[in-house]
């Protein structure tokens, strides 16, 4: 296929940057249905067939139909190109403001929303570095290690979603954030030596923030209540809280005060057994000095 005499390879559904929408995500489905309908109506209003539009924007016709049908989440560059082709004077491109709110999976959006409201966040991780603290390269290496492997597009989406949650560090007023990380994941050179070093440097930067407490649980410590999985506790301005632990209450989020008290007790015990914040930063600095 050619345009103006030059061969053009159209990006198909397999390699076009965009994501499938979760059918259980009602809000996401509604937003994408609205955006897709607007795109279709604008295309039809200028008398352009889907096939011609696909060539003009540089994407496959099958994908154009999926976007217009609300079945595919377009990225910003797709909307920008569609705006240009349709002469929409920025109105199509502006749809990105709505689309970007639903581009991440529903569960990740809900977690990010809770973290964005919390005045206190407590996280214990036993097998990885907490997602809120991961560098883009470290997060990508972890996600790419999954089996069966995710598609490159899904990897991009998951990395972006994980990094979006890190806006919690930019909040004003700043929440009080506490992390406890096991020693073993700190020593694992995920992504290679350079990525590993950058991740340790990121931990030091976060651990030195005035509203953050970072502690390391050394491997030579006694058994503690976190060995059966991660713990996360979020507390809100109105006095309510929500918690979750892989090793308690079937891993589901809980709000019952009695159950929360159990998680708080476990988390408090973990913090008491870990290195102090100062010792923890020194420990990470020593790890960096070993290479």
ChimeraX commands (.cxc) that place a marker at each C-alpha (Angstrom):
marker #1 position 0.00,0.00,0.00 radius 0.5
marker #1 position 1.34,3.45,-0.76 radius 0.5
marker #1 position 0.56,7.09,-0.18 radius 0.5
marker #1 position 1.98,9.69,-2.55 radius 0.5
marker #1 position 4.11,6.98,-4.11 radius 0.5
marker #1 position 5.85,5.99,-0.87 radius 0.5
marker #1 position 5.39,2.59,0.74 radius 0.5
marker #1 position 3.72,2.80,4.11 radius 0.5
marker #1 position 3.52,0.01,6.68 radius 0.5
marker #1 position 0.35,0.38,8.71 radius 0.5
marker #1 position 0.59,-0.44,12.37 radius 0.5
marker #1 position -1.74,-3.32,13.13 radius 0.5
marker #1 position -3.50,-4.33,16.33 radius 0.5
marker #1 position -0.48,-6.40,17.29 radius 0.5
marker #1 position 2.04,-3.58,17.23 radius 0.5
marker #1 position -0.06,-0.43,17.56 radius 0.5
marker #1 position 0.31,1.27,20.94 radius 0.5
marker #1 position -3.06,0.83,22.59 radius 0.5
marker #1 position -4.70,-1.36,25.19 radius 0.5
marker #1 position -7.73,-3.59,25.50 radius 0.5
marker #1 position -10.37,-2.29,27.89 radius 0.5
marker #1 position -11.48,-4.49,30.77 radius 0.5
marker #1 position -15.17,-5.31,30.17 radius 0.5
marker #1 position -15.75,-5.26,33.95 radius 0.5
marker #1 position -14.49,-1.67,34.17 radius 0.5
marker #1 position -17.84,0.09,33.76 radius 0.5
marker #1 position -16.46,3.62,33.95 radius 0.5
marker #1 position -13.64,2.82,31.53 radius 0.5
marker #1 position -16.05,1.20,29.08 radius 0.5
marker #1 position -18.35,4.24,29.19 radius 0.5
marker #1 position -15.51,6.71,28.60 radius 0.5
marker #1 position -14.09,4.75,25.67 radius 0.5
marker #1 position -17.52,4.22,24.12 radius 0.5
marker #1 position -18.09,7.98,24.16 radius 0.5
marker #1 position -14.67,8.80,22.72 radius 0.5
marker #1 position -15.01,6.11,20.05 radius 0.5
marker #1 position -18.44,7.32,19.01 radius 0.5
marker #1 position -17.18,10.89,18.68 radius 0.5
marker #1 position -14.30,9.71,16.50 radius 0.5
marker #1 position -16.63,7.74,14.23 radius 0.5
marker #1 position -19.12,10.60,13.88 radius 0.5
marker #1 position -16.35,13.06,13.01 radius 0.5
marker #1 position -14.85,10.69,10.48 radius 0.5
marker #1 position -18.24,10.12,8.84 radius 0.5
marker #1 position -19.03,13.83,8.87 radius 0.5
marker #1 position -16.04,14.54,6.64 radius 0.5
marker #1 position -16.99,11.67,4.33 radius 0.5
marker #1 position -13.95,9.51,5.13 radius 0.5
marker #1 position -14.17,5.74,5.05 radius 0.5
marker #1 position -12.52,3.76,7.85 radius 0.5
marker #1 position -10.02,2.29,5.41 radius 0.5
marker #1 position -8.97,5.74,4.17 radius 0.5
marker #1 position -8.79,7.09,7.71 radius 0.5
marker #1 position -6.58,4.16,8.71 radius 0.5
marker #1 position -4.13,4.99,5.94 radius 0.5
marker #1 position -4.17,8.69,6.82 radius 0.5
marker #1 position -3.37,8.12,10.50 radius 0.5
marker #1 position -0.99,5.23,9.81 radius 0.5
marker #1 position -2.83,2.49,11.67 radius 0.5
marker #1 position -4.61,-0.69,10.64 radius 0.5
marker #1 position -8.28,-0.59,9.72 radius 0.5
marker #1 position -9.11,-3.31,12.24 radius 0.5
marker #1 position -7.70,-1.18,15.01 radius 0.5
marker #1 position -9.60,1.91,13.86 radius 0.5
marker #1 position -12.84,-0.05,14.19 radius 0.5
marker #1 position -11.86,-1.24,17.67 radius 0.5
marker #1 position -11.11,2.29,18.86 radius 0.5
marker #1 position -14.35,3.63,17.40 radius 0.5
marker #1 position -16.24,0.72,18.96 radius 0.5
marker #1 position -14.85,1.49,22.42 radius 0.5
marker #1 position -12.95,-1.81,22.54 radius 0.5
marker #1 position -9.45,-0.40,22.44 radius 0.5
marker #1 position -7.77,2.28,24.54 radius 0.5
marker #1 position -5.91,4.66,22.21 radius 0.5
marker #1 position -2.74,6.40,23.25 radius 0.5
marker #1 position -2.23,10.11,22.99 radius 0.5
marker #1 position -0.38,10.00,19.68 radius 0.5
marker #1 position -3.32,8.22,18.03 radius 0.5
marker #1 position -5.75,10.93,19.14 radius 0.5
marker #1 position -3.35,13.69,18.12 radius 0.5
marker #1 position -2.99,12.21,14.63 radius 0.5
marker #1 position -6.76,11.68,14.32 radius 0.5
marker #1 position -7.34,15.31,15.32 radius 0.5
marker #1 position -4.97,16.45,12.60 radius 0.5
marker #1 position -6.49,14.22,9.91 radius 0.5
marker #1 position -10.07,15.17,10.79 radius 0.5
marker #1 position -9.33,18.88,11.18 radius 0.5
marker #1 position -10.91,18.83,14.63 radius 0.5
marker #1 position -9.01,21.89,15.88 radius 0.5
marker #1 position -7.91,20.14,19.07 radius 0.5
marker #1 position -11.31,18.73,20.06 radius 0.5
marker #1 position -10.34,15.10,19.37 radius 0.5
marker #1 position -6.92,15.53,20.93 radius 0.5
marker #1 position -8.61,16.91,24.04 radius 0.5
marker #1 position -10.28,13.53,24.57 radius 0.5
marker #1 position -6.94,12.35,25.95 radius 0.5
marker #1 position -7.80,14.09,29.23 radius 0.5
marker #1 position -10.62,11.56,29.68 radius 0.5
marker #1 position -8.86,8.57,28.16 radius 0.5
marker #1 position -5.75,8.88,30.31 radius 0.5
marker #1 position -7.87,8.49,33.46 radius 0.5
marker #1 position -8.95,5.00,32.41 radius 0.5
marker #1 position -5.79,3.76,30.68 radius 0.5
marker #1 position -4.68,1.82,33.76 radius 0.5
marker #1 position -6.41,-1.33,35.07 radius 0.5
marker #1 position -9.34,-0.72,37.42 radius 0.5
marker #1 position -7.61,-2.28,40.43 radius 0.5
marker #1 position -4.53,-0.11,39.97 radius 0.5
marker #1 position -6.68,3.04,39.65 radius 0.5
marker #1 position -8.55,2.16,42.82 radius 0.5
marker #1 position -5.31,1.55,44.72 radius 0.5
marker #1 position -3.81,4.78,43.41 radius 0.5
marker #1 position -6.93,6.67,44.42 radius 0.5
marker #1 position -6.73,5.32,47.97 radius 0.5
marker #1 position -3.02,6.09,48.24 radius 0.5
marker #1 position -3.75,9.58,46.93 radius 0.5
marker #1 position -6.17,10.22,49.81 radius 0.5
marker #1 position -4.24,8.56,52.63 radius 0.5
marker #1 position -2.51,10.63,55.31 radius 0.5
marker #1 position -0.47,7.63,56.40 radius 0.5
marker #1 position 0.83,4.75,54.27 radius 0.5
marker #1 position 2.60,1.70,55.65 radius 0.5
marker #1 position 4.07,-0.99,53.38 radius 0.5
marker #1 position 6.00,-4.16,54.11 radius 0.5
marker #1 position 7.35,-6.16,51.17 radius 0.5
marker #1 position 8.96,-9.57,51.56 radius 0.5
marker #1 position 9.95,-10.60,48.03 radius 0.5
marker #1 position 10.29,-7.45,45.91 radius 0.5
marker #1 position 11.02,-3.76,46.29 radius 0.5
marker #1 position 7.74,-1.93,46.87 radius 0.5
marker #1 position 6.13,-0.69,43.66 radius 0.5
marker #1 position 5.96,2.86,45.01 radius 0.5
marker #1 position 9.76,2.86,45.13 radius 0.5
marker #1 position 10.66,1.14,41.86 radius 0.5
marker #1 position 12.54,2.83,39.05 radius 0.5
marker #1 position 11.03,2.46,35.55 radius 0.5
marker #1 position 13.82,0.08,34.52 radius 0.5
marker #1 position 13.48,-2.07,37.64 radius 0.5
marker #1 position 9.69,-2.25,37.25 radius 0.5
marker #1 position 10.02,-3.24,33.60 radius 0.5
marker #1 position 12.51,-6.00,34.39 radius 0.5
marker #1 position 10.23,-7.44,37.06 radius 0.5
marker #1 position 7.14,-7.38,34.86 radius 0.5
marker #1 position 8.98,-8.86,31.88 radius 0.5
marker #1 position 10.07,-11.80,34.07 radius 0.5
marker #1 position 6.47,-13.03,34.39 radius 0.5
marker #1 position 5.47,-16.38,32.92 radius 0.5
marker #1 position 3.63,-16.66,30.66 radius 0.5
marker #1 position 5.12,-13.40,29.41 radius 0.5
marker #1 position 3.06,-10.27,28.91 radius 0.5
marker #1 position 2.93,-8.65,25.50 radius 0.5
marker #1 position 5.24,-5.61,25.04 radius 0.5
marker #1 position 2.16,-3.41,25.03 radius 0.5
marker #1 position 0.88,-4.85,28.30 radius 0.5
marker #1 position 4.34,-4.39,29.83 radius 0.5
marker #1 position 4.27,-0.71,28.85 radius 0.5
marker #1 position 0.84,-0.32,30.38 radius 0.5
marker #1 position 1.77,-2.01,33.65 radius 0.5
marker #1 position 4.99,-0.04,34.03 radius 0.5
marker #1 position 3.15,3.23,33.39 radius 0.5
marker #1 position 0.47,2.30,35.92 radius 0.5
marker #1 position 3.03,1.47,38.58 radius 0.5
marker #1 position 4.92,4.72,38.05 radius 0.5
marker #1 position 1.71,6.76,38.10 radius 0.5
marker #1 position 1.12,5.70,41.71 radius 0.5
marker #1 position 4.40,7.35,42.68 radius 0.5
marker #1 position 2.76,10.77,42.41 radius 0.5
marker #1 position 2.00,10.19,46.09 radius 0.5
marker #1 position 5.48,11.58,46.81 radius 0.5
marker #1 position 4.51,14.90,45.21 radius 0.5
marker #1 position 1.39,15.48,47.31 radius 0.5
marker #1 position 0.92,18.58,49.42 radius 0.5
marker #1 position 0.52,18.21,52.32 radius 0.5
marker #1 position 2.78,15.20,52.23 radius 0.5
marker #1 position 1.49,11.95,53.74 radius 0.5
marker #1 position 3.52,10.04,56.30 radius 0.5
marker #1 position 4.95,6.99,54.50 radius 0.5
marker #1 position 6.65,3.99,56.07 radius 0.5
marker #1 position 8.42,1.18,54.19 radius 0.5
marker #1 position 9.98,-2.05,55.43 radius 0.5
marker #1 position 11.88,-4.04,52.81 radius 0.5
marker #1 position 13.59,-7.40,53.17 radius 0.5
marker #1 position 17.33,-7.57,52.57 radius 0.5
marker #1 position 17.19,-10.31,49.92 radius 0.5
marker #1 position 15.33,-8.27,47.23 radius 0.5
marker #1 position 17.80,-5.44,47.77 radius 0.5
marker #1 position 20.65,-7.76,46.86 radius 0.5
marker #1 position 18.95,-9.24,43.79 radius 0.5
marker #1 position 20.39,-7.49,40.72 radius 0.5
marker #1 position 17.14,-7.22,38.78 radius 0.5
marker #1 position 17.79,-5.85,35.29 radius 0.5
marker #1 position 21.58,-6.02,35.62 radius 0.5
marker #1 position 24.17,-4.16,37.66 radius 0.5
marker #1 position 23.42,-0.66,36.37 radius 0.5
marker #1 position 19.65,-0.96,36.85 radius 0.5
marker #1 position 20.25,-2.46,40.31 radius 0.5
marker #1 position 22.52,0.40,41.35 radius 0.5
marker #1 position 20.04,2.99,40.08 radius 0.5
marker #1 position 17.33,1.27,42.10 radius 0.5
marker #1 position 19.40,1.40,45.28 radius 0.5
marker #1 position 20.11,5.08,44.66 radius 0.5
marker #1 position 16.37,5.63,44.22 radius 0.5
marker #1 position 15.76,3.96,47.59 radius 0.5
marker #1 position 18.26,6.29,49.23 radius 0.5
marker #1 position 16.61,9.34,47.66 radius 0.5
marker #1 position 13.17,8.26,48.88 radius 0.5
marker #1 position 14.43,7.21,52.29 radius 0.5
marker #1 position 15.88,10.70,52.85 radius 0.5
marker #1 position 12.57,12.48,52.21 radius 0.5
marker #1 position 11.30,14.25,55.31 radius 0.5
marker #1 position 7.97,12.38,55.29 radius 0.5
marker #1 position 9.36,8.91,54.54 radius 0.5
marker #1 position 10.73,6.24,56.86 radius 0.5
marker #1 position 12.59,3.36,55.20 radius 0.5
marker #1 position 13.69,0.29,57.14 radius 0.5
marker #1 position 15.49,-2.87,56.05 radius 0.5
marker #1 position 14.76,-6.29,57.55 radius 0.5
marker #1 position 18.08,-8.17,57.64 radius 0.5
marker #1 position 18.07,-11.84,56.67 radius 0.5
marker #1 position 19.79,-12.84,59.92 radius 0.5
marker #1 position 16.85,-11.72,62.05 radius 0.5
marker #1 position 14.41,-13.97,63.89 radius 0.5
marker #1 position 11.13,-15.06,62.30 radius 0.5
marker #1 position 8.54,-12.29,62.12 radius 0.5
marker #1 position 4.84,-11.91,61.19 radius 0.5
marker #1 position 5.52,-10.77,57.62 radius 0.5
marker #1 position 7.11,-13.95,56.31 radius 0.5
marker #1 position 3.85,-15.09,54.73 radius 0.5
marker #1 position 3.36,-12.03,52.54 radius 0.5
marker #1 position 3.20,-8.29,52.02 radius 0.5
marker #1 position 1.24,-5.91,54.24 radius 0.5
marker #1 position -0.20,-2.51,53.32 radius 0.5
marker #1 position -2.02,-0.15,55.67 radius 0.5
marker #1 position -3.65,3.13,54.59 radius 0.5
marker #1 position -5.13,5.66,57.01 radius 0.5
marker #1 position -7.36,8.56,55.97 radius 0.5
marker #1 position -8.13,12.06,57.30 radius 0.5
marker #1 position -11.53,11.03,58.67 radius 0.5
marker #1 position -9.99,8.37,60.91 radius 0.5
marker #1 position -10.95,5.42,58.71 radius 0.5
marker #1 position -8.42,2.94,57.36 radius 0.5
marker #1 position -8.02,0.05,54.96 radius 0.5
marker #1 position -5.47,-2.73,55.01 radius 0.5
marker #1 position -4.43,-5.82,53.14 radius 0.5
marker #1 position -2.08,-8.69,53.82 radius 0.5
marker #1 position -1.20,-11.68,51.66 radius 0.5
marker #1 position -1.13,-13.83,54.79 radius 0.5
marker #1 position -4.36,-12.74,56.47 radius 0.5
marker #1 position -8.08,-12.52,55.69 radius 0.5
marker #1 position -7.62,-14.29,52.33 radius 0.5
marker #1 position -5.60,-11.33,51.06 radius 0.5
marker #1 position -8.71,-9.19,50.61 radius 0.5
marker #1 position -8.88,-5.48,51.60 radius 0.5
marker #1 position -10.30,-5.02,55.09 radius 0.5
marker #1 position -11.83,-2.07,56.96 radius 0.5
marker #1 position -13.11,-3.80,60.12 radius 0.5
marker #1 position -11.38,-2.19,63.16 radius 0.5
marker #1 position -10.64,-5.55,64.83 radius 0.5
marker #1 position -9.04,-6.97,61.70 radius 0.5
marker #1 position -7.11,-3.75,61.09 radius 0.5
marker #1 position -5.78,-3.97,64.63 radius 0.5
marker #1 position -4.33,-7.39,63.81 radius 0.5
marker #1 position -2.54,-6.02,60.75 radius 0.5
marker #1 position -1.29,-3.01,62.73 radius 0.5
marker #1 position 0.08,-5.35,65.39 radius 0.5
marker #1 position 1.88,-7.43,62.78 radius 0.5
marker #1 position 3.24,-4.39,61.00 radius 0.5
marker #1 position 4.39,-2.83,64.25 radius 0.5
marker #1 position 6.24,-6.02,65.18 radius 0.5
marker #1 position 7.93,-6.07,61.78 radius 0.5
marker #1 position 9.08,-2.47,62.16 radius 0.5
marker #1 position 10.41,-3.18,65.66 radius 0.5
marker #1 position 12.55,-6.09,64.37 radius 0.5
marker #1 position 13.92,-4.23,61.33 radius 0.5
marker #1 position 16.99,-2.02,61.27 radius 0.5
marker #1 position 16.43,1.58,62.31 radius 0.5
marker #1 position 15.95,4.13,59.51 radius 0.5
marker #1 position 19.51,5.42,59.92 radius 0.5
marker #1 position 20.97,1.90,59.98 radius 0.5
marker #1 position 18.88,1.01,56.95 radius 0.5
marker #1 position 20.19,3.87,54.83 radius 0.5
marker #1 position 23.73,2.99,55.87 radius 0.5
marker #1 position 23.09,-0.62,54.90 radius 0.5
marker #1 position 21.92,0.39,51.41 radius 0.5
marker #1 position 24.93,2.68,51.01 radius 0.5
marker #1 position 27.16,-0.28,51.89 radius 0.5
marker #1 position 25.44,-2.41,49.25 radius 0.5
marker #1 position 26.24,0.27,46.68 radius 0.5
marker #1 position 29.83,0.29,47.82 radius 0.5
marker #1 position 30.22,-3.44,47.23 radius 0.5
marker #1 position 30.28,-3.05,43.45 radius 0.5
marker link #1:1,2 radius 0.2
marker link #1:2,3 radius 0.2
marker link #1:3,4 radius 0.2
marker link #1:4,5 radius 0.2
marker link #1:5,6 radius 0.2
marker link #1:6,7 radius 0.2
marker link #1:7,8 radius 0.2
marker link #1:8,9 radius 0.2
marker link #1:9,10 radius 0.2
marker link #1:10,11 radius 0.2
marker link #1:11,12 radius 0.2
marker link #1:12,13 radius 0.2
marker link #1:13,14 radius 0.2
marker link #1:14,15 radius 0.2
marker link #1:15,16 radius 0.2
marker link #1:16,17 radius 0.2
marker link #1:17,18 radius 0.2
marker link #1:18,19 radius 0.2
marker link #1:19,20 radius 0.2
marker link #1:20,21 radius 0.2
marker link #1:21,22 radius 0.2
marker link #1:22,23 radius 0.2
marker link #1:23,24 radius 0.2
marker link #1:24,25 radius 0.2
marker link #1:25,26 radius 0.2
marker link #1:26,27 radius 0.2
marker link #1:27,28 radius 0.2
marker link #1:28,29 radius 0.2
marker link #1:29,30 radius 0.2
marker link #1:30,31 radius 0.2
marker link #1:31,32 radius 0.2
marker link #1:32,33 radius 0.2
marker link #1:33,34 radius 0.2
marker link #1:34,35 radius 0.2
marker link #1:35,36 radius 0.2
marker link #1:36,37 radius 0.2
marker link #1:37,38 radius 0.2
marker link #1:38,39 radius 0.2
marker link #1:39,40 radius 0.2
marker link #1:40,41 radius 0.2
marker link #1:41,42 radius 0.2
marker link #1:42,43 radius 0.2
marker link #1:43,44 radius 0.2
marker link #1:44,45 radius 0.2
marker link #1:45,46 radius 0.2
marker link #1:46,47 radius 0.2
marker link #1:47,48 radius 0.2
marker link #1:48,49 radius 0.2
marker link #1:49,50 radius 0.2
marker link #1:50,51 radius 0.2
marker link #1:51,52 radius 0.2
marker link #1:52,53 radius 0.2
marker link #1:53,54 radius 0.2
marker link #1:54,55 radius 0.2
marker link #1:55,56 radius 0.2
marker link #1:56,57 radius 0.2
marker link #1:57,58 radius 0.2
marker link #1:58,59 radius 0.2
marker link #1:59,60 radius 0.2
marker link #1:60,61 radius 0.2
marker link #1:61,62 radius 0.2
marker link #1:62,63 radius 0.2
marker link #1:63,64 radius 0.2
marker link #1:64,65 radius 0.2
marker link #1:65,66 radius 0.2
marker link #1:66,67 radius 0.2
marker link #1:67,68 radius 0.2
marker link #1:68,69 radius 0.2
marker link #1:69,70 radius 0.2
marker link #1:70,71 radius 0.2
marker link #1:71,72 radius 0.2
marker link #1:72,73 radius 0.2
marker link #1:73,74 radius 0.2
marker link #1:74,75 radius 0.2
marker link #1:75,76 radius 0.2
marker link #1:76,77 radius 0.2
marker link #1:77,78 radius 0.2
marker link #1:78,79 radius 0.2
marker link #1:79,80 radius 0.2
marker link #1:80,81 radius 0.2
marker link #1:81,82 radius 0.2
marker link #1:82,83 radius 0.2
marker link #1:83,84 radius 0.2
marker link #1:84,85 radius 0.2
marker link #1:85,86 radius 0.2
marker link #1:86,87 radius 0.2
marker link #1:87,88 radius 0.2
marker link #1:88,89 radius 0.2
marker link #1:89,90 radius 0.2
marker link #1:90,91 radius 0.2
marker link #1:91,92 radius 0.2
marker link #1:92,93 radius 0.2
marker link #1:93,94 radius 0.2
marker link #1:94,95 radius 0.2
marker link #1:95,96 radius 0.2
marker link #1:96,97 radius 0.2
marker link #1:97,98 radius 0.2
marker link #1:98,99 radius 0.2
marker link #1:99,100 radius 0.2
marker link #1:100,101 radius 0.2
marker link #1:101,102 radius 0.2
marker link #1:102,103 radius 0.2
marker link #1:103,104 radius 0.2
marker link #1:104,105 radius 0.2
marker link #1:105,106 radius 0.2
marker link #1:106,107 radius 0.2
marker link #1:107,108 radius 0.2
marker link #1:108,109 radius 0.2
marker link #1:109,110 radius 0.2
marker link #1:110,111 radius 0.2
marker link #1:111,112 radius 0.2
marker link #1:112,113 radius 0.2
marker link #1:113,114 radius 0.2
marker link #1:114,115 radius 0.2
marker link #1:115,116 radius 0.2
marker link #1:116,117 radius 0.2
marker link #1:117,118 radius 0.2
marker link #1:118,119 radius 0.2
marker link #1:119,120 radius 0.2
marker link #1:120,121 radius 0.2
marker link #1:121,122 radius 0.2
marker link #1:122,123 radius 0.2
marker link #1:123,124 radius 0.2
marker link #1:124,125 radius 0.2
marker link #1:125,126 radius 0.2
marker link #1:126,127 radius 0.2
marker link #1:127,128 radius 0.2
marker link #1:128,129 radius 0.2
marker link #1:129,130 radius 0.2
marker link #1:130,131 radius 0.2
marker link #1:131,132 radius 0.2
marker link #1:132,133 radius 0.2
marker link #1:133,134 radius 0.2
marker link #1:134,135 radius 0.2
marker link #1:135,136 radius 0.2
marker link #1:136,137 radius 0.2
marker link #1:137,138 radius 0.2
marker link #1:138,139 radius 0.2
marker link #1:139,140 radius 0.2
marker link #1:140,141 radius 0.2
marker link #1:141,142 radius 0.2
marker link #1:142,143 radius 0.2
marker link #1:143,144 radius 0.2
marker link #1:144,145 radius 0.2
marker link #1:145,146 radius 0.2
marker link #1:146,147 radius 0.2
marker link #1:147,148 radius 0.2
marker link #1:148,149 radius 0.2
marker link #1:149,150 radius 0.2
marker link #1:150,151 radius 0.2
marker link #1:151,152 radius 0.2
marker link #1:152,153 radius 0.2
marker link #1:153,154 radius 0.2
marker link #1:154,155 radius 0.2
marker link #1:155,156 radius 0.2
marker link #1:156,157 radius 0.2
marker link #1:157,158 radius 0.2
marker link #1:158,159 radius 0.2
marker link #1:159,160 radius 0.2
marker link #1:160,161 radius 0.2
marker link #1:161,162 radius 0.2
marker link #1:162,163 radius 0.2
marker link #1:163,164 radius 0.2
marker link #1:164,165 radius 0.2
marker link #1:165,166 radius 0.2
marker link #1:166,167 radius 0.2
marker link #1:167,168 radius 0.2
marker link #1:168,169 radius 0.2
marker link #1:169,170 radius 0.2
marker link #1:170,171 radius 0.2
marker link #1:171,172 radius 0.2
marker link #1:172,173 radius 0.2
marker link #1:173,174 radius 0.2
marker link #1:174,175 radius 0.2
marker link #1:175,176 radius 0.2
marker link #1:176,177 radius 0.2
marker link #1:177,178 radius 0.2
marker link #1:178,179 radius 0.2
marker link #1:179,180 radius 0.2
marker link #1:180,181 radius 0.2
marker link #1:181,182 radius 0.2
marker link #1:182,183 radius 0.2
marker link #1:183,184 radius 0.2
marker link #1:184,185 radius 0.2
marker link #1:185,186 radius 0.2
marker link #1:186,187 radius 0.2
marker link #1:187,188 radius 0.2
marker link #1:188,189 radius 0.2
marker link #1:189,190 radius 0.2
marker link #1:190,191 radius 0.2
marker link #1:191,192 radius 0.2
marker link #1:192,193 radius 0.2
marker link #1:193,194 radius 0.2
marker link #1:194,195 radius 0.2
marker link #1:195,196 radius 0.2
marker link #1:196,197 radius 0.2
marker link #1:197,198 radius 0.2
marker link #1:198,199 radius 0.2
marker link #1:199,200 radius 0.2
marker link #1:200,201 radius 0.2
marker link #1:201,202 radius 0.2
marker link #1:202,203 radius 0.2
marker link #1:203,204 radius 0.2
marker link #1:204,205 radius 0.2
marker link #1:205,206 radius 0.2
marker link #1:206,207 radius 0.2
marker link #1:207,208 radius 0.2
marker link #1:208,209 radius 0.2
marker link #1:209,210 radius 0.2
marker link #1:210,211 radius 0.2
marker link #1:211,212 radius 0.2
marker link #1:212,213 radius 0.2
marker link #1:213,214 radius 0.2
marker link #1:214,215 radius 0.2
marker link #1:215,216 radius 0.2
marker link #1:216,217 radius 0.2
marker link #1:217,218 radius 0.2
marker link #1:218,219 radius 0.2
marker link #1:219,220 radius 0.2
marker link #1:220,221 radius 0.2
marker link #1:221,222 radius 0.2
marker link #1:222,223 radius 0.2
marker link #1:223,224 radius 0.2
marker link #1:224,225 radius 0.2
marker link #1:225,226 radius 0.2
marker link #1:226,227 radius 0.2
marker link #1:227,228 radius 0.2
marker link #1:228,229 radius 0.2
marker link #1:229,230 radius 0.2
marker link #1:230,231 radius 0.2
marker link #1:231,232 radius 0.2
marker link #1:232,233 radius 0.2
marker link #1:233,234 radius 0.2
marker link #1:234,235 radius 0.2
marker link #1:235,236 radius 0.2
marker link #1:236,237 radius 0.2
marker link #1:237,238 radius 0.2
marker link #1:238,239 radius 0.2
marker link #1:239,240 radius 0.2
marker link #1:240,241 radius 0.2
marker link #1:241,242 radius 0.2
marker link #1:242,243 radius 0.2
marker link #1:243,244 radius 0.2
marker link #1:244,245 radius 0.2
marker link #1:245,246 radius 0.2
marker link #1:246,247 radius 0.2
marker link #1:247,248 radius 0.2
marker link #1:248,249 radius 0.2
marker link #1:249,250 radius 0.2
marker link #1:250,251 radius 0.2
marker link #1:251,252 radius 0.2
marker link #1:252,253 radius 0.2
marker link #1:253,254 radius 0.2
marker link #1:254,255 radius 0.2
marker link #1:255,256 radius 0.2
marker link #1:256,257 radius 0.2
marker link #1:257,258 radius 0.2
marker link #1:258,259 radius 0.2
marker link #1:259,260 radius 0.2
marker link #1:260,261 radius 0.2
marker link #1:261,262 radius 0.2
marker link #1:262,263 radius 0.2
marker link #1:263,264 radius 0.2
marker link #1:264,265 radius 0.2
marker link #1:265,266 radius 0.2
marker link #1:266,267 radius 0.2
marker link #1:267,268 radius 0.2
marker link #1:268,269 radius 0.2
marker link #1:269,270 radius 0.2
marker link #1:270,271 radius 0.2
marker link #1:271,272 radius 0.2
marker link #1:272,273 radius 0.2
marker link #1:273,274 radius 0.2
marker link #1:274,275 radius 0.2
marker link #1:275,276 radius 0.2
marker link #1:276,277 radius 0.2
marker link #1:277,278 radius 0.2
marker link #1:278,279 radius 0.2
marker link #1:279,280 radius 0.2
marker link #1:280,281 radius 0.2
marker link #1:281,282 radius 0.2
marker link #1:282,283 radius 0.2
marker link #1:283,284 radius 0.2
marker link #1:284,285 radius 0.2
marker link #1:285,286 radius 0.2
marker link #1:286,287 radius 0.2
marker link #1:287,288 radius 0.2
marker link #1:288,289 radius 0.2
marker link #1:289,290 radius 0.2
marker link #1:290,291 radius 0.2
view
